[in-house]
Amino acid sequence: MAEEKATVPRLQKDRAEKKLEGCRDVFTDISNVLIFEKPLIWEDQLRDGPTETIYKADDATRYREQRRDVAKYVENMGIQMMFIGMENQSKTDRDMAIRVMGYDYASYRSQMDAGAPRYPVITVVLYFGDQEWDVGTSLKELMDIPEELEHKFADYRINLIDVPRLPKSVRAKLTSDFRVIADYFAEKGGAEDQSRSERTLKHPVEVADFFRAFSGDKRFSETMEVVAEMEKEGREVRMCDLFDKAEARGHREGRAEERARMISAMRRKWDKQLSAADAAEALELDEAEVREVYDLIERNSGLSDLEIAKVLVQEEYK
């Protein structure tokens, strides 16, 4: 579908990612399919983990804050088995291994400080960029290490999931709403069109917010309101519904802009005090249509041509 692009602040993207990935079924699905590649954890084992940690800066006089995007503990019978963090990237970052190492260290440090039994910390980077990740995935790739020091160097590697380039066979294993996200990014990369999928969404508002943030398509803002109402009424929302409603809004806006240009011509005739009949003849329009616009101009003198057009188009789509 044609898109009306807009710049979306990084904060809105972060929020959209966290809302969807924070859902237990989505978090579990991503973990089992994309991290472990087999069913290893279950929804009822998850508990929200801390996303904010404080660390001391190099000069030892200041403290700085670092935040994970999404983090959850995995528990079994009340015993912590592991800690999983998910980081989202829309652009490549050559220092990502250093950032992840900082997140993981903070998690292990909290275990030490609490005197708790140690458990593994696993961090995955979900990358949504248009271009392939080409800046390396380890500390070793950041520097030129002399051969004689390599055996002493402790490397650190990130778990990178390149979402837009996931094979169809892998995407097919996803069972949560993250499947439609993965398919959407594959479609952007030239794979098959998934926008007409009949797949029912469990978290339609969160998925619509994700599309709004990442596509920059303002039509999804209104779509979010519509699907939220559908969800409130207990109605099913399918993948195709999101795109159909976004397209419908696009059609309405295009129609309103077209009509606004004609209304502008009518307003000039109205300003000259031409009758509706004379204006209709001069503009080669139906007199009833001109009379309707004249009436709206007279009753709503403060409305712009586009605002009047939107009123008329809204009536058309009822």
N, C-alpha and C positions, 0 to 999 in steps of 0.2 A: 504494500500500500504506500501511497505517497506520504512523505513525512514532513511535518512542519517542525524544523529543527530549532532548538534553543539550547543555550549554554546552561548546564546544570552544575551547581556548585558541588565540590568534592564532598562536603558535609552531607548533602542530600543523597549522593551515591552511597556513602558509608551507611547512612541510615537505612536505605532501601535494601542493601545487601544484608545487614545485620537482622532486619525484621524477618526476612524470609529464611535465612540460614539458621536463625535462632530457634525456629520451629523444630520441635523434637524429631518429627518424622523426616524432615528435610535434612537435619544434621545427621541423623542415623543413616539415611540413604547415601549421602555424600561420603560418610566414613566407610560404610561397608563396600560400596561399589568403587569409589575412586581412590580411597586410601588403602584399605586392607584387601580389596578385590575378593572378598568373601564375607558372609554374614558373621560378624564377630561381636557386635554390640547390639543392644535393644533399647527401644525408646524409654522403657521404665527404669533403665539403669542410669539415665542421664540426670545430672544436676548442674544448674548454672554455676560457672566458675568465675573468678575475678578477671576482669579485662584490664584493670588499671594497676600498674606497679610503679614504685618510686625507686630511683637509683641515684647514687652519688656521682656527680660529674668529676672530670679529671682533676680539677683543682681542689677537690675534697672539701670545698666550702659551700657548694650549691647542690641542691637536689633537683632532679628532673623527672618528668612524668612520661611514661610510655603506656600505650594502650593497644591491647589486642582488639581485633574486630569482633570475633565470637569465640567463646571458650566454655567448655563443659567438662565436668568430672564424669567419669564412668565408674559406677559403683556396683558391687555385687555383694548382697547380704550385708550392706552397710560398710563394706570394706572398699576403699578406693583402689581401683585397678589401674587407671591411667588418667591422664589429663590431655584433652585434645583442643588445640587452638586452630582457628581458621583465619587466615589473612587474605584480603581481597586486593588485587592489583589490576588497574586498567592500563597501566603503563609499565614498561620494563624498569627494573631498578638493579643496577649492578651491585649494590651493597645489601641486597636483600638477605644474603646469608648472615651478614653481621647483625642486621636487625632481628632476624629470627633467633640467632644465638643469644641476643639480649633478652628476648621474651622467654626463651627456654631456661636461661640461667635464673631469671627472676622466679620462675615457677619452682625450680629445684631448690633455690635459696629459701623459699617459703616452707618447703618440706623440712629443711634443716632447722630453720628457726622454730618450727612447731614441734620438733622432735618426733615427727611422724615416720612411720615406715616409708621407705622410698618407693616410688612408683614412676613408670615412664611418662615422659612429656612428649607429645607428638604434635608438631605444627605442620599444617599444609597451607600452601599458597595457591589460591584459586585465581588464575590469571585470565582476564577477559579482553585483552588487547587485540586490536585488528592485526598487528604484525606478530610474527613468531617471537618467542622469548629467545633473544640471542646474546644475552650479556652474562651467561654463566649461571650456575646454580650452586657454586661452592666457594669457600674461601680461597682455595688453591688457585682458582681461575682468576682471582683478583690481583695476583702478584706474581712476580718473577722469582721463584724460589731456586736457589743454587742446588744442583743435584745432590751435593754432599749433605744438604740439610733436609732433604725431602723425607727421610725416614724418621726424623725427629719432629716433623711438623704435624700438628694435630688439625686435620682438615675438618670442615663443618659443611654439610650439604643440606640444602632445603628440599622438601617434598613439593615439587611444582606440578600443578594440574593445569594444563593448557586447555581451558574449557572450549573455546571456539574450534579447536582442532581434535576434539575427542572423536574417535571412530564411531560410526553408527552402531556397531555391535556393542560398544561400551555404553552409549547413551540409552540403548534399548533395555539395559539392565536397571536403569534408574526407575523407581516406582513412585517417587514423590513429585511434587510440583517442580523440583529442580530439573526434571526431565524437559519441561517446556522451556526452561531457561537455556539449557544446553542446546536444545534443538533450535532455539531462536538465534543463538550465536553461530551455530553451524550454518543456518540459513543466510546470515549476514556474510558468511565466508564463501557462499556460493553453493551450499548443499541444498537439499530439497526444501520446498516451502512447507513450513509447519504451522503457519498462521491460521490455516483452516482446520486444524485438528479438532476432533470432537471430544478430546480428553477433558474430563471434568476436573476442575481445580478444587483443591481442599482449602487453599489460602488465596482466593482470587484478588483480594485487596492488596496483599503483599506482593503478588506476582505483577499486578498492574503498576504498583509503585516502582518495582524493579524495572519494568519496561520504560516507565516514564523517565526514570533517572538515567538509564543507560542509552535509550534511544534519543533522548532530548526532544521527543515528540510531545508537544503540549497537549495534544488531544487526549492523552492518557490521564491527565489531571481530572478531566470531567468524567472519564471512564471509571476512575476510582470511585467517584461518588455514586455512579450508577450501580456498579457491582457491589458496593457496600450496602446499598438499599436492597439489591437482589438477595444478598447473603442474609440480611436482617429478616427478610420475608421468608427465608428458608428455601429459596429457589436455587437450583443448580446453576453454576456458571462454568461454561466451557471455554477452552482456549480460543475457539473461533469467536465467542461472544466478545472477548476483549477487543479483538481486531475489528469485528463488525461494528461495534459501538464507537470505536475510535474513528473508523472510516465514515460512519454516519455523521459524526460531529464535523469531520473534515468537509463532507459534502455540504452540510448546512452552512459552514463558514464560507465556503467557496460561493455558494448560492447567495449568501448575504452580501458578499463583496460585489458580486455581479449586479444585484438589485440596487445596491447603494449608489452605483454609478448612474443608473437610470433615475433613481430618486433625486439625485443631484440636479439632473436636467429638469425634472418636474418642479423642483424647488425654485429654479430660476424663472420658470413660467409663473409659478405662484407669486414670487416676489414682484413680477411685472403685472400682477393682478389679472392674468389671463384666466378665463373660465376653464373648467375641467374639459369641456367639450373642445375648446380651441386648442388647449394644450395637447389633448389626445390626438387631434388632427395634425398638429405641427410635429409631434414626436412619432406619429404613426403607431399609436398605442390604443388599447381598448379604453374607452371612456370610463368604464366602471373601475378599472385599475387605477387610473389617474385620480378619480374621485376619492377612492379609498386612501391614497397617499395624501391628497390634499386635506382630507379629514384628520389624518394623523398629525400632519404638520400643524394644523390649526389648534388641535387639542394638546399637542406636546411640543410647544415651541422650543423647549430647551434640549430636545433630542437631536443628535446628529443624524446625518443621512444613514450612516452605518447602523446606528441604534434603531432607527425606524425599520431598516431592512431586516434586522434580526427579529424584530417583533413580527413582521410579516412572514418571514421564513419559519419562525417557530410555529405559527398557525398552520403553515403548509404541512409540517411534519407531525402534527398532532394526529 
